Amino acid sequence: MSIEPGQTLPDASFATMTEHGPEPVDSGFFAGKTVVLFGLPGAFTPTCSARHLPGFVEKADALRAKGVDAIACTSVNDVFVMDAWGKANQAEGKVILLADGNGDFARAIGLTMDGSRYGMGERSQRYAMIVKDGVVDQLFVEAPGEYRVSAVEHVLEAL
């Protein structure tokens, strides 16, 4: 069963790349802020690279204008892949990339998918959520193979 609006995000540990190398990021990241968090199956995969991340990078200022303090993307990839992907998409200063290397966060919120048919193993489903002070305010989970409700345009309408 997946997390639902009104529920607090579980304790989690991510990794992000800094100028000093990989650094841990815990659930405290969400405290006291409005955060748009979107999850996706994988860095450098077709829809994720062509539409999902670039949309949030492009509309970062519009999201901030609506009261969003931070925009974060998570995927079941290691911190080095997430960093390279962020650089390839000019995400620095716009979208914080949170590596969920072992899929612990995706499992904890009940939003995993089986990508083993494509050689990807267990991955995150495609979703977006609006998180206020660590609590899920709104959650948009895509149907398999879809890309609509987790798109930045839909999130902007919901804010």
Protein Blocks (a to p, Z undefined) as FASTA:
>chain_A
ZZdehiacdddddddddfkbpcdddfklmgopacdddddfbghiaklmmmmmmmmmmmmm
mmmmnopabdcddddddfklmmmmmmmnopgokaccdddfkommmmmnopacdfklnona
paddddddddeehiafbdcdddehiafklpmklmmmmZZ
